[in-house]
């Protein structure tokens, strides 16, 4: 009787794992679609209520379209592999986490691309490149500090996030007016410069937080969760 009960329990667990995998598939698909839309949503020109938004410079637009293609090429296989590992109940948590973190990283990249498109379209291209340089240097320095002292992983990640978030808002304030250069409508009404910058800045803040939280989580798994 005990063996029969064990078999019944095993059968009950299998569909629940399958259902969980289907739910995750839906969630990952939404995440990938959101990231893709953030990337390409404002690359082309647009006209609304008599206001004309010019397309992004061709040199930048071509690169972003390439990233959008890579977004799906990398995103879909990573979702499939992560779901297979989840269904098979792979005990290597770090490996599984690496695969299901890919769509999350891609979504945060989409938020950053949207931020880039806004800055370039309102004539703040130099501010964008300044942001990129600070972000890259900050990321490299943070990883070096974490490598030297893994016990400070969380504080370092938090400081890096705070610096990037504050900087992104400062640059938005410094940038030119967004009216007439970037169209954003809510309930068929054009948003003003303040609303546009606020929405894009909010998404970028979310992207930074999501990226660093996921990255910190992976580093913690990699280092064995040592504080």
trRosetta pair geometry for C-beta under 8 A, 3 or more apart (Angstrom, degrees):
i j d omega theta_ij theta_ji phi_ij phi_ji
1 4 5.6 -55 -152 35 37 113
1 5 6.4 38 151 -21 68 104
2 5 5.7 -53 -151 34 33 113
2 6 6.5 36 150 -21 64 104
3 6 5.6 -52 -151 34 34 114
3 7 6.5 35 151 -19 65 103
4 7 5.7 -54 -152 35 33 112
4 8 6.4 33 151 -19 66 105
5 8 5.6 -53 -148 36 33 112
5 9 6.3 33 154 -18 66 106
6 9 5.7 -54 -147 37 31 111
6 10 6.3 34 152 -22 64 105
7 10 5.6 -53 -149 34 32 113
7 11 6.4 32 153 -19 65 105
8 11 5.7 -54 -150 35 32 111
8 12 6.4 33 151 -21 64 105
9 12 5.6 -53 -149 34 33 113
9 13 6.5 33 153 -21 65 105
10 13 5.8 -56 -151 33 32 111
10 14 6.7 40 152 -31 64 101
11 14 5.8 -45 -152 19 33 116
11 15 7.7 24 161 -8 61 96
12 15 7.1 -61 -164 34 32 99
12 16 7.0 25 149 -13 64 114
13 16 5.7 -66 -155 39 38 113
13 17 6.3 37 153 -21 72 106
14 17 5.9 -58 -153 34 30 109
14 18 6.5 28 153 -17 65 108
15 18 5.3 -55 -147 38 38 114
15 19 6.1 40 155 -22 70 103
16 19 5.7 -50 -145 36 31 112
16 20 6.4 36 152 -21 62 105
17 20 5.6 -52 -150 35 32 115
17 21 6.5 35 150 -22 64 104
17 86 7.3 179 -172 139 94 83
17 87 5.7 119 144 -132 112 58
17 89 7.1 -62 -132 -56 146 99
18 21 5.6 -52 -151 33 32 113
18 22 6.6 33 150 -19 65 103
18 87 6.6 49 -92 -124 59 109
19 22 5.6 -52 -151 34 34 112
19 23 6.5 35 151 -19 65 104
20 23 5.7 -54 -150 36 32 111
20 24 6.3 32 152 -17 66 106
20 86 7.1 -127 111 151 110 127
21 24 5.7 -55 -148 38 31 112
21 25 6.3 40 150 -27 64 102
21 83 4.8 95 -160 -159 104 97
21 86 5.6 161 -96 93 93 121
21 87 5.1 7 -71 -68 149 98
22 25 5.4 -47 -149 28 33 117
22 26 6.8 35 152 -18 62 100
23 26 5.8 -53 -157 33 34 112
23 27 6.5 32 148 -17 65 106
24 27 5.5 -54 -146 39 36 113
24 28 6.0 35 156 -19 69 106
24 82 7.7 -121 145 116 135 110
24 83 6.3 171 91 -100 121 92
24 86 6.8 41 39 54 164 172
24 100 7.4 -49 -176 -130 127 129
25 28 5.9 -55 -144 38 27 109
25 29 6.3 30 154 -22 62 108
25 79 6.8 99 -126 167 66 117
25 83 6.0 29 -73 -93 93 145
26 29 5.7 -56 -149 34 28 113
26 30 6.6 28 154 -18 63 105
27 30 5.8 -56 -153 35 31 111
27 31 6.4 32 150 -20 65 107
28 31 5.5 -53 -148 36 34 115
28 32 6.3 34 154 -18 67 105
28 75 7.9 166 168 176 100 95
28 79 4.5 143 143 -124 150 121
28 82 7.7 155 -90 68 154 134
28 100 7.2 -100 -92 -145 124 82
28 103 4.8 154 -153 2 87 173
29 32 5.8 -53 -147 37 30 110
29 33 6.3 30 154 -18 64 108
29 79 7.5 84 -62 -150 64 164
30 33 5.8 -57 -146 38 29 110
30 34 6.2 31 155 -21 65 107
31 34 5.9 -55 -148 35 27 111
31 35 6.4 25 156 -16 63 108
31 103 4.6 86 102 150 128 116
31 104 6.4 -44 -175 -83 146 53
31 106 7.7 101 139 72 97 98
31 107 4.9 -76 -178 -59 87 137
32 35 5.9 -57 -148 38 30 110
32 36 6.2 29 155 -18 65 109
32 71 7.1 142 -160 156 86 99
32 72 7.2 91 179 -102 124 66
32 75 4.7 123 -120 165 122 147
32 76 7.5 74 -135 -66 165 64
32 79 7.3 -62 -43 -47 136 139
32 103 5.2 -70 -63 -140 85 109
32 106 6.6 15 -117 95 69 135
32 107 7.3 -98 -84 -67 29 91
33 36 5.7 -56 -146 38 30 111
33 37 6.2 30 156 -20 65 107
34 37 5.9 -55 -146 36 28 110
34 38 6.4 30 155 -19 63 106
34 107 5.7 28 87 -133 103 108
34 110 6.8 149 121 89 65 157
35 38 5.8 -55 -150 34 30 112
35 39 6.6 33 151 -23 63 105
35 71 6.4 -169 116 -159 114 130
35 75 7.8 176 67 -95 138 148
35 103 7.4 -166 0 -173 144 68
35 106 4.8 89 150 127 166 83
35 107 3.7 -114 -69 -104 112 50
35 108 7.6 -23 -112 10 113 30
35 109 6.6 49 -162 62 118 80
35 110 3.3 -180 -160 -18 63 142
35 111 7.7 -63 -121 -23 71 69
36 39 5.6 -56 -155 31 33 114
36 40 6.4 -11 166 13 69 109
36 68 5.9 87 -145 -149 84 92
36 71 5.5 154 -90 120 86 149
36 72 7.1 37 -91 -57 132 93
36 110 6.5 -67 -34 -107 18 136
37 40 6.8 -77 -138 53 27 82
37 41 5.2 49 168 -61 69 108
37 110 7.3 56 58 -175 52 138
38 41 6.2 -26 -119 0 19 121
38 107 7.6 85 23 -162 138 60
38 110 3.5 99 68 154 118 102
38 111 5.5 -34 170 -74 157 42
38 113 6.4 119 124 65 89 98
38 114 4.4 -74 -179 -42 89 125
38 203 6.9 -176 -130 170 131 142
39 43 7.9 6 138 -42 63 118
39 64 5.9 173 177 -177 93 101
39 67 6.3 -146 -153 100 138 109
39 68 5.0 170 114 -87 142 95
39 71 6.6 -138 -11 -48 162 157
39 109 7.7 14 -80 117 110 85
39 110 4.7 -81 -43 -129 84 82
39 113 4.6 23 -118 87 69 152
39 114 7.1 -93 -79 -52 26 76
40 43 5.2 -45 -153 0 59 124
40 64 6.8 155 -89 139 67 112
40 65 7.1 73 -105 -97 110 66
40 68 5.3 39 -51 -96 117 150
41 114 6.9 12 44 -108 116 106
42 46 7.5 -74 -133 -3 68 131
42 53 7.2 -74 -156 151 95 143
42 56 7.2 94 121 -45 76 110
42 114 7.0 91 22 -137 118 76
42 117 5.0 134 82 141 114 144
42 118 7.5 49 84 -67 159 66
42 121 7.2 -72 146 -35 124 155
42 182 6.7 14 -158 -144 147 89
42 183 7.8 172 -124 51 106 73
43 55 6.6 20 148 -158 54 86
43 56 5.0 -63 -146 17 58 123
43 61 4.9 116 -167 -131 107 97
43 64 5.9 -164 -99 89 128 139
43 65 7.1 113 -167 -59 167 88
43 117 6.9 -93 -80 -122 59 136
44 55 5.1 -32 -150 -110 36 102
44 56 7.9 -47 -51 11 20 83
45 52 7.0 -3 -174 -177 109 85
45 53 5.9 170 -155 93 58 67
45 54 5.5 -33 -108 -150 102 27
45 55 4.2 -65 -42 -46 81 79
46 52 7.7 166 87 -155 43 45
46 53 4.5 6 54 51 85 115
46 183 5.1 -121 94 44 122 140
47 50 7.7 1 -176 -117 93 8
47 51 7.0 167 -152 81 55 46
47 52 5.1 -14 -102 -103 86 69
47 53 7.3 -157 -72 21 38 72
47 183 8.0 171 -122 -57 10 163
48 51 5.7 -21 69 57 68 93
48 53 7.7 11 16 -6 96 107
48 183 5.1 124 31 -163 124 142
48 185 5.9 -118 169 -50 157 132
48 190 6.4 152 115 -84 113 101
49 185 8.0 141 -7 -96 119 123
49 190 5.3 -109 45 -36 146 123
51 179 8.0 -99 -136 -179 138 69
51 180 5.8 -128 -152 -111 105 57
51 183 5.9 151 104 -95 118 109
51 190 6.4 92 13 -116 146 149
52 180 7.7 18 57 -163 59 73
53 121 7.3 7 -166 -168 95 140
53 180 7.9 173 -87 168 63 34
53 181 6.7 73 -128 165 78 25
53 182 6.1 74 -128 -116 122 23
53 183 4.3 -111 -37 -8 135 103
54 121 7.2 170 66 -144 87 96
54 181 7.5 -35 27 -144 93 62
55 58 8.0 45 118 -69 117 64
55 61 6.6 6 161 -74 103 151
56 60 5.2 -95 156 86 115 113
56 61 4.4 146 84 -67 105 96
56 64 7.2 25 91 17 158 144
56 117 5.8 -70 -90 -137 133 93
56 120 6.4 54 -142 99 96 131
56 121 6.5 -74 -98 -72 75 98
57 60 4.8 73 70 17 92 105
57 61 6.6 -171 86 -12 40 92
57 120 6.7 -103 9 165 108 129
58 61 5.5 -57 -135 40 31 112
58 62 6.0 36 165 -24 67 104
59 62 6.3 -52 -151 30 22 110
59 63 7.0 18 152 -13 56 108
60 63 5.8 -61 -156 38 34 110
60 64 6.2 30 152 -19 70 108
60 116 7.7 -163 -165 140 129 115
60 117 7.7 155 141 -102 133 69
60 120 6.1 49 -56 -174 177 172
61 64 5.7 -57 -146 38 32 109
61 65 6.3 33 156 -19 67 104
62 65 5.9 -54 -148 35 29 110
62 66 6.6 32 151 -20 62 105
63 66 5.6 -55 -155 34 33 115
63 67 6.5 33 148 -18 66 103
64 67 5.4 -50 -149 36 37 113
64 68 6.3 43 149 -25 66 101
64 113 5.9 123 -131 -163 110 127
64 117 7.5 45 -93 -74 160 109
65 68 5.4 -47 -147 31 35 116
65 69 6.7 38 152 -19 63 99
66 69 5.8 -52 -155 32 34 110
66 70 6.5 31 149 -14 66 106
67 70 5.5 -55 -146 41 36 112
67 71 6.2 55 147 -37 65 98
67 109 7.5 -137 175 146 127 127
67 113 6.9 -178 98 -93 150 144
68 71 5.2 -38 -153 16 33 126
68 72 7.4 23 155 -9 59 97
69 72 6.4 -61 -162 37 35 100
69 73 6.2 31 147 -18 69 113
70 73 5.3 -57 -138 42 36 114
70 74 5.8 23 165 -8 72 110
71 74 6.7 -69 -149 44 15 97
71 75 5.6 9 161 -18 58 126
71 106 5.4 124 -144 -164 85 125
71 109 7.7 -159 -103 85 103 127
71 110 7.5 68 -124 -70 142 102
72 75 5.5 -57 -123 43 27 110
72 76 5.7 24 -179 -18 68 109
73 76 7.3 -47 -134 30 11 101
73 77 7.5 -2 163 2 47 111
74 77 6.8 -75 -160 44 28 100
74 78 6.1 21 158 -18 67 119
74 102 6.3 -135 146 179 100 128
74 106 7.0 169 88 -78 114 132
75 78 5.9 -68 -149 38 25 110
75 79 6.4 25 159 -20 66 107
75 102 6.4 -176 -113 128 53 107
75 103 5.3 82 -147 -97 96 79
75 106 5.3 -55 -84 10 112 172
76 79 5.8 -55 -150 33 30 111
76 80 6.5 28 155 -18 65 106
77 80 5.6 -56 -147 37 35 112
77 81 6.1 31 158 -17 70 106
78 81 5.9 -54 -144 39 30 108
78 82 6.1 30 157 -19 65 109
78 99 4.9 -176 -167 -164 79 73
78 100 7.4 166 151 -82 96 27
78 102 3.7 -45 162 57 166 151
78 103 6.6 -174 93 -36 121 79
79 82 5.9 -58 -145 38 27 109
79 83 6.3 26 157 -18 64 108
79 99 7.8 169 -75 158 18 95
79 100 7.5 72 -115 -114 52 64
79 102 7.7 -120 -48 72 62 112
79 103 6.0 51 -72 -47 99 129
80 83 6.0 -59 -150 36 27 109
80 84 6.5 29 153 -20 63 106
81 84 5.7 -54 -150 34 33 113
81 85 6.4 31 154 -17 66 106
81 99 4.8 -119 96 -146 106 146
82 85 5.7 -55 -149 38 32 111
82 86 6.3 33 152 -21 66 106
82 96 6.2 101 -142 -163 76 68
82 99 3.7 -175 -71 114 91 113
82 100 3.9 130 -157 -63 152 81
82 102 7.8 -158 -38 25 132 106
83 86 5.6 -52 -145 36 33 112
83 87 6.2 31 156 -18 67 105
84 87 6.0 -55 -145 38 29 108
84 88 6.1 14 159 -5 64 113
85 88 6.0 -63 -141 49 27 102
85 90 4.1 -43 -166 8 87 136
85 92 7.9 -74 -161 64 125 90
85 95 6.7 -153 -140 113 153 101
85 96 4.5 -167 125 -104 137 93
85 99 6.5 126 16 42 141 147
86 89 7.3 22 177 -77 32 41
86 90 7.4 -52 -63 21 25 92
86 96 6.4 113 -67 -152 70 127
86 100 7.7 60 -50 -57 121 135
90 95 6.5 -81 138 80 139 119
90 96 5.4 162 75 -60 119 114
92 95 4.0 31 117 17 119 118
92 96 6.5 144 92 -14 70 87
93 96 5.9 -61 -148 42 33 108
93 97 5.9 32 157 -21 69 112
93 221 6.1 -133 108 -145 105 129
94 97 5.7 -58 -143 39 28 112
94 98 6.4 36 155 -28 63 103
94 218 7.2 95 -147 -152 81 72
94 221 4.5 165 -95 140 89 124
94 222 6.1 107 -134 -78 135 61
95 98 5.8 -50 -153 26 29 114
95 99 7.0 20 155 -12 61 104
96 99 6.1 -62 -158 36 33 106
96 100 6.5 9 158 0 70 109
97 100 6.3 -65 -139 48 31 95
97 101 5.8 36 160 -29 67 113
97 217 7.0 -132 -176 126 138 108
97 218 6.0 179 125 -101 121 81
97 221 6.0 135 49 -5 156 170
98 101 6.0 -60 -146 31 22 113
98 102 7.5 41 152 -41 56 91
98 218 6.6 90 -88 -131 69 123
99 102 6.1 -36 -167 -3 36 115
100 103 7.1 -38 -170 26 50 102
100 104 7.6 46 140 -9 64 110
101 104 5.2 -63 -160 43 52 116
101 105 6.0 53 146 -24 81 103
101 214 5.0 147 -147 179 110 122
101 217 7.8 -174 -99 77 133 116
101 218 6.2 -26 -49 -63 173 125
102 105 5.8 -54 -146 36 31 110
102 106 6.3 31 155 -19 65 107
103 106 5.5 -55 -145 38 33 114
103 107 6.4 39 154 -24 66 102
104 107 5.8 -49 -150 31 31 113
104 108 6.7 29 152 -15 62 104
104 210 6.1 -140 179 162 99 111
104 211 7.8 168 137 -93 89 50
104 214 5.1 156 113 -84 137 161
105 108 5.8 -56 -151 38 33 110
105 109 6.4 38 149 -22 65 105
105 211 6.2 79 -124 -122 66 84
105 214 6.6 -136 -65 95 79 146
105 215 7.9 88 -97 -63 107 90
106 109 5.4 -51 -149 34 35 116
106 110 6.6 44 149 -25 63 99
107 110 5.4 -48 -156 27 36 117
107 111 7.0 38 148 -18 63 98
107 207 7.3 -151 123 -118 71 87
107 210 7.0 -49 92 118 109 153
108 111 5.6 -45 -155 30 39 114
108 112 6.7 38 147 -17 65 103
108 206 7.9 -143 -114 117 80 69
108 207 4.0 132 -151 -163 70 80
108 208 7.2 140 -162 -57 116 21
108 210 4.9 -161 -79 82 116 110
108 211 3.9 164 151 -58 166 100
108 214 7.9 -153 -18 25 144 131
109 112 5.5 -55 -151 38 37 112
109 113 6.4 40 150 -22 68 102
109 207 7.5 172 -27 -164 17 125
109 211 7.9 104 -48 -90 62 127
110 113 5.7 -50 -146 33 33 112
110 114 6.6 36 153 -20 63 102
110 207 7.5 -153 67 -110 62 129
111 114 5.7 -53 -154 33 32 113
111 115 6.6 35 147 -20 63 104
111 203 4.6 -157 -141 149 103 92
111 204 5.4 165 153 -96 103 44
111 206 6.4 -144 -124 76 161 89
111 207 3.0 -159 73 -60 142 137
112 115 5.4 -50 -151 34 36 116
112 116 6.4 41 148 -22 65 102
112 204 6.4 92 -94 -129 51 88
112 207 5.6 -162 -42 134 77 153
113 116 5.4 -50 -150 34 35 116
113 117 6.4 39 152 -22 66 102
114 117 5.7 -50 -149 32 32 113
114 118 6.6 35 153 -19 63 103
114 200 6.0 -150 132 -138 103 95
114 203 6.2 -17 80 105 141 142
114 204 7.4 -143 77 -66 96 87
115 118 5.9 -53 -153 33 30 112
115 119 6.6 26 154 -15 64 107
115 168 6.7 -43 -155 -152 146 118
115 200 5.7 140 -100 167 64 104
115 201 7.7 89 -115 -91 106 42
115 203 7.4 -162 -57 88 93 98
115 204 4.3 66 -73 -86 136 129
115 207 7.8 -129 -19 38 126 147
116 119 6.0 -60 -150 38 31 108
116 120 6.2 23 158 -15 67 111
116 128 5.4 85 -136 -147 73 130
117 120 6.0 -60 -145 40 28 107
117 121 6.1 23 160 -17 65 113
117 182 7.9 125 126 -118 89 118
118 121 6.0 -64 -145 39 25 107
118 122 6.4 2 165 -1 64 112
118 175 8.0 72 133 139 93 167
118 178 6.8 -21 -165 -118 99 124
118 182 5.6 33 -129 -109 76 160
118 196 7.2 168 -138 153 125 105
118 197 7.5 144 168 -103 142 61
118 200 4.9 39 -38 -156 163 169
119 122 6.5 -71 -146 46 24 95
119 124 4.3 -86 -169 82 80 105
119 125 6.9 135 130 -85 92 32
119 127 5.6 -129 -162 81 126 106
119 128 4.3 150 103 -64 142 104
119 131 7.7 -149 -65 10 173 141
119 171 7.0 -10 -109 145 128 119
119 172 7.9 -97 -85 -93 93 63
119 175 6.0 -114 -127 -109 74 146
120 123 7.9 51 179 -63 30 16
120 124 7.2 -96 -72 63 24 62
120 125 5.1 53 -119 -91 72 82
120 128 6.1 -10 -58 -23 81 156
121 178 7.9 55 98 -139 104 81
121 181 4.9 149 142 159 93 101
121 182 5.2 113 101 -70 138 96
122 175 5.4 72 101 162 128 115
122 176 4.6 -168 161 68 96 95
122 177 7.0 -157 -155 83 118 31
122 178 5.1 -59 -88 -99 137 64
122 181 4.7 127 -93 102 68 153
122 182 6.3 -48 -54 -18 100 117
123 175 7.7 146 72 -166 69 86
123 176 4.9 24 59 13 110 143
123 181 7.5 -93 -10 -129 87 158
124 127 4.1 -21 169 28 102 124
124 128 6.4 117 116 -26 80 86
124 171 7.1 133 160 173 140 94
124 174 7.4 122 -132 102 134 87
124 175 3.9 -54 -54 -124 156 101
124 176 6.2 -165 -47 10 98 84
125 128 5.6 -51 -156 29 37 115
125 129 6.7 29 153 -13 67 103
126 129 5.9 -55 -150 39 35 107
126 130 6.3 40 150 -22 66 105
127 130 5.5 -53 -149 36 33 116
127 131 6.4 38 151 -22 65 103
127 171 4.6 143 175 -157 121 110
127 174 6.4 167 -108 90 142 119
127 175 5.9 -117 40 -81 164 94
128 131 5.6 -55 -154 33 32 113
128 132 6.5 33 149 -21 65 103
128 171 7.9 124 -72 172 43 145
129 132 5.4 -45 -146 32 38 116
129 133 6.5 41 154 -20 65 101
130 133 5.9 -53 -150 35 31 111
130 134 6.4 28 154 -15 64 107
130 171 7.4 175 78 -106 114 128
131 134 5.9 -58 -148 39 30 109
131 135 6.1 30 155 -20 66 110
131 167 6.4 152 -121 136 86 117
131 168 6.7 72 -136 -95 132 68
131 171 5.8 -33 -67 -49 119 168
132 135 5.8 -57 -145 37 28 111
132 136 6.2 24 159 -16 65 108
133 136 6.1 -57 -145 38 26 107
133 137 6.2 20 160 -11 64 112
134 137 6.0 -61 -144 44 26 107
134 138 5.8 28 158 -21 64 113
134 163 7.6 -139 160 144 115 112
134 164 7.5 163 118 -102 107 73
134 167 6.1 -144 109 -167 155 167
135 138 5.8 -57 -143 39 24 112
135 139 6.2 26 158 -21 62 108
135 164 5.9 66 -106 -116 88 116
136 139 5.8 -55 -147 35 27 111
136 140 6.4 24 156 -16 63 107
137 140 5.8 -57 -147 38 30 109
137 141 6.1 27 157 -16 66 109
138 141 5.9 -57 -143 40 28 108
138 142 6.1 31 157 -22 65 109
138 160 5.3 139 159 -139 111 94
138 163 6.0 -166 -130 92 148 139
138 164 6.6 -172 87 -61 161 98
139 142 5.8 -54 -145 35 27 113
139 143 6.5 25 157 -16 62 106
139 160 7.0 94 -88 -161 50 139
140 143 6.0 -57 -149 37 29 108
140 144 6.4 30 153 -20 63 106
141 144 5.6 -55 -150 35 32 113
141 145 6.4 31 153 -17 66 106
142 145 5.8 -56 -149 37 30 109
142 146 6.3 30 153 -19 65 107
142 156 5.1 142 -152 160 87 108
142 157 6.9 98 -175 -86 133 48
142 159 7.7 180 -107 76 109 97
142 160 4.5 -3 -81 -68 147 141
143 146 5.5 -52 -144 37 33 112
143 147 6.2 39 154 -23 65 104
144 147 5.6 -52 -149 33 30 114
144 148 6.5 25 153 -15 64 106
145 148 5.8 -57 -148 39 32 109
145 149 6.6 -35 171 42 67 92
145 152 6.8 -65 148 89 103 124
145 156 5.2 178 97 -121 125 142
146 149 7.2 -91 -140 69 23 55
146 150 6.2 51 179 -107 69 54
146 152 7.1 -135 -105 81 58 79
146 153 5.3 63 -134 -108 106 72
146 156 5.6 -152 -66 73 88 157
146 157 8.0 49 -79 -49 129 85
146 219 6.6 -30 172 -174 149 149
147 150 7.6 15 -125 -66 16 80
149 152 4.9 34 112 16 110 109
150 153 5.8 5 -172 -49 57 106
150 223 5.1 173 -162 -153 141 154
150 226 5.9 50 117 86 126 110
151 226 7.1 -67 -86 134 68 91
151 227 6.0 50 -141 143 74 46
152 155 5.0 -56 -168 50 82 111
152 156 5.3 84 131 -29 93 104
153 156 6.2 -69 -153 37 22 109
153 157 6.3 17 158 -15 63 111
153 216 6.3 133 154 -150 103 91
153 219 5.9 -176 -152 114 131 127
153 220 6.4 151 122 -79 158 81
153 223 7.3 -161 -64 32 148 154
153 227 7.9 -111 31 -131 108 48
154 157 5.8 -57 -144 38 30 110
154 158 6.2 30 158 -20 65 109
154 216 6.5 80 -103 -166 60 136
155 158 5.6 -58 -146 38 31 112
155 159 6.3 30 157 -20 67 105
156 159 5.9 -53 -147 35 30 109
156 160 6.4 30 155 -17 64 107
157 160 5.8 -55 -148 38 30 112
157 161 6.3 31 154 -19 64 108
157 212 5.2 150 -175 176 99 108
157 213 7.9 122 156 -83 135 37
157 215 7.2 177 -129 88 123 100
157 216 4.3 22 -111 -83 170 125
158 161 5.7 -55 -148 37 29 112
158 162 6.3 31 154 -21 64 106
159 162 5.7 -54 -147 35 31 112
159 163 6.4 32 155 -20 65 105
160 163 5.9 -55 -150 34 30 111
160 164 6.4 22 157 -13 65 109
160 212 6.5 175 90 -122 109 138
161 164 6.0 -61 -146 40 29 106
161 165 6.1 26 158 -18 67 111
161 208 5.7 138 -144 146 81 107
161 209 6.2 76 -158 -96 131 58
161 212 4.6 -130 -77 45 113 169
162 165 5.9 -58 -143 38 27 109
162 166 6.2 23 161 -15 65 109
163 166 6.2 -59 -146 39 24 106
163 167 6.1 23 157 -18 62 114
164 167 5.7 -57 -143 40 28 112
164 168 6.3 32 158 -25 64 105
164 208 5.1 -179 105 -138 125 141
165 168 5.9 -52 -148 30 28 111
165 169 6.9 21 156 -11 61 105
165 205 5.2 62 -135 -125 104 86
165 208 5.5 -163 -71 78 84 155
165 209 7.6 39 -77 -52 128 88
166 169 6.1 -63 -157 39 32 106
166 170 6.3 32 151 -21 68 109
167 170 5.5 -54 -145 35 34 113
167 171 6.3 32 158 -18 67 106
168 171 6.0 -55 -149 37 28 110
168 172 6.6 31 151 -21 61 106
168 201 6.2 152 130 -139 103 82
168 204 5.1 -157 177 123 152 137
168 205 6.9 -167 76 -69 140 70
168 208 7.3 -151 -13 -36 148 142
169 172 5.5 -52 -149 33 35 114
169 173 6.6 36 153 -19 66 102
169 201 5.5 76 -99 -157 74 133
169 205 7.8 27 -53 -69 103 113
170 173 5.8 -56 -154 35 32 111
170 174 6.3 27 151 -15 66 110
171 174 5.5 -56 -143 41 34 111
171 175 6.2 45 154 -36 66 102
172 175 5.7 -45 -145 20 30 117
172 197 4.6 135 179 -166 118 112
172 200 7.3 168 -114 85 132 106
172 201 5.1 -53 -34 -77 168 121
173 197 7.8 118 -70 166 45 150
175 178 7.7 44 115 -59 116 86
175 197 7.5 172 63 -111 120 125
176 181 7.5 66 101 2 114 160
177 180 7.8 40 114 33 104 96
177 181 7.6 132 104 11 65 120
177 193 4.7 -69 -161 -102 75 155
178 181 5.6 -113 -160 60 48 103
178 182 4.7 -46 -172 41 102 114
178 192 8.0 112 71 153 98 46
178 193 4.2 145 41 -130 84 77
178 196 4.4 -132 108 80 153 143
178 197 5.9 -178 -16 -48 139 89
179 192 6.3 -19 -81 -154 105 64
179 193 4.8 -66 -33 -53 84 99
182 196 5.5 126 97 -173 117 148
183 190 6.8 -70 -148 -129 81 97
184 190 7.5 99 72 -157 51 57
184 191 4.5 -32 89 38 98 124
184 195 7.0 -152 87 112 127 101
184 196 4.9 154 20 -107 134 90
184 199 6.4 174 177 53 161 150
185 188 6.0 10 171 -126 126 20
185 189 6.1 148 -155 65 81 31
185 190 5.7 -44 -97 -90 81 44
185 191 6.7 -164 -96 -11 27 85
186 189 6.0 -33 69 59 64 87
186 191 6.1 61 3 -59 101 109
186 195 7.9 -107 3 164 128 141
191 195 3.8 -116 -174 93 111 132
191 196 5.3 143 107 -56 116 76
191 199 7.3 16 150 -7 168 136
192 195 5.2 94 54 13 68 102
192 196 7.0 -128 103 -7 34 93
193 196 5.8 -57 -146 36 29 112
193 197 6.2 22 161 -13 66 109
194 197 6.1 -61 -148 41 26 105
194 198 6.0 27 155 -22 64 112
195 198 5.6 -56 -143 37 29 113
195 199 6.2 27 159 -19 65 106
196 199 6.1 -58 -149 35 26 107
196 200 6.3 15 159 -8 64 111
197 200 6.0 -59 -141 44 29 105
197 201 5.7 30 159 -20 66 114
198 201 5.8 -58 -141 41 24 111
198 202 6.2 28 157 -24 62 108
199 202 5.8 -55 -149 32 27 112
199 203 6.6 25 154 -15 63 105
200 203 5.8 -54 -150 37 33 110
200 204 6.3 32 152 -18 65 107
201 204 5.6 -55 -145 39 31 111
201 205 6.3 37 153 -23 65 104
202 205 5.6 -51 -149 33 31 114
202 206 6.5 32 151 -17 63 104
203 206 5.6 -53 -151 36 33 113
203 207 6.3 37 150 -23 65 105
204 207 5.4 -50 -146 34 34 116
204 208 6.5 37 154 -20 65 101
205 208 5.9 -52 -150 33 30 110
205 209 6.4 26 154 -15 64 108
206 209 5.8 -60 -148 40 30 109
206 210 6.0 28 157 -19 68 110
207 210 5.9 -56 -142 38 27 109
207 211 6.1 26 160 -19 64 110
208 211 6.0 -59 -147 38 25 110
208 212 6.2 12 163 -8 64 112
209 212 6.3 -63 -142 43 25 101
209 213 6.0 25 161 -19 64 112
210 213 6.0 -58 -143 37 24 110
210 214 6.3 18 161 -13 62 111
211 214 6.2 -66 -153 40 24 105
211 215 6.0 20 155 -17 65 114
212 215 5.5 -53 -137 41 32 112
212 216 5.9 36 159 -21 66 106
213 216 5.9 -54 -145 37 25 111
213 217 6.4 30 152 -22 60 106
214 217 5.6 -52 -150 33 32 115
214 218 6.6 30 153 -17 64 103
215 218 5.8 -54 -151 35 32 110
215 219 6.4 31 152 -17 65 106
216 219 5.7 -54 -146 38 32 111
216 220 6.3 37 153 -24 65 105
217 220 5.7 -55 -151 33 29 114
217 221 6.7 29 151 -17 63 103
218 221 5.7 -53 -151 35 34 111
218 222 6.2 35 151 -21 66 108
219 222 5.5 -54 -145 37 33 114
219 223 6.2 17 160 -6 67 109
220 223 6.2 -62 -142 46 26 98
220 225 5.4 46 167 -102 89 55
221 224 7.8 42 179 -69 29 19
221 225 6.9 19 -98 -55 35 80
223 226 5.3 -95 138 34 103 96
